[in-house]
Amino acid sequence: MSVKIRLARHGAKKRPFYRIVIADSESPRDGRFLEAIGTYNPLKEPAEVTLKTERVKYWMDKGALPTTTVKNLLKKEGLFASPA
């Protein structure tokens, strides 16, 4: 089982709201997940991101890989160090 940190889309049509979740890589985008660790609202100006930092660190230590978009959000929050 490969675990990913990714976005699950919620909200209405043309009004997206995302939950940042820990999910098996084979699960559907909005399907089953192990834990919700935050939210992302791209419609707010500036975009609003909330995270449970302890849980993000816990899952990354366990080997969970963030998707490209989540990796960018984590970098902005200072939770993902880019390799030098």
N, C-alpha and C positions, 0 to 999 in steps of 0.2 A: 504494500500500500504506500504510494507516494503522496505525501501531504503537501498541499499548496496553501499559501495565503493569497486570497483573491477577492474580487468584488462580486457581490450578489445584487442584482438590480431589483429595486422596488420602486414604488411611486406610481404615478399615472403616466399616460401617454404624453410624450414630449415634456415631462416633468420628472426626470430621473432622480432617484435617491439611492445610494448604495450602502450596503452593509459590508464591512470588511470581515471576512470569515475564514476559518480554518476548515478546509474540506479535502476529501480524497480527490486526487486529480481526475479520477474517472467519473465522479458525480456530475450531474448537470449543473450549469451555471447557477441557477436559482434553486437547486435541489437540496438534498441532504448535506448538512455540514456538522462539524464536530463542535465548534464554538464560534460565537460572534465576538470579535475583539474590538470593533469600532464602527464608525460611520463616516461617510463621505458625501457631502452635499455640494455638487458642482454649480448649482444655481445661485448660491449666495455669492456676494462680492465682498471680499475675496472668498474663494472656496473654503468651506468649513470641514475640517477633519477632526474627529475625536478618536482617540485610541486608548486602550488599556495597555500602557507601556510594559508593565511587568509580564503580561500574558504574551505580548509580541516577542519579548526577549526569551521567554520560556519556550515558545514554539520554534523560534529560530535556533535555539540551542538543541532542540530535539531533531532538527533537520528539515523543518518546513521551509520550502522555497517560495519566495514572493513572486508574483507575476510582474511583468514589466511595469504596468501602471501602479501597482501597489509598491513596488520598489521605489518608484519616483516619489510617491507620497511619503514613504518612510524616510527618504533622504531629506525631504523638506522639513520633516519633523525631527530630524537628527537621530533617527534610530537605525539607519543603515549606512555603514561606512563604505564608501566606494574604494576599491583597491587602488593603491598608488602606483 
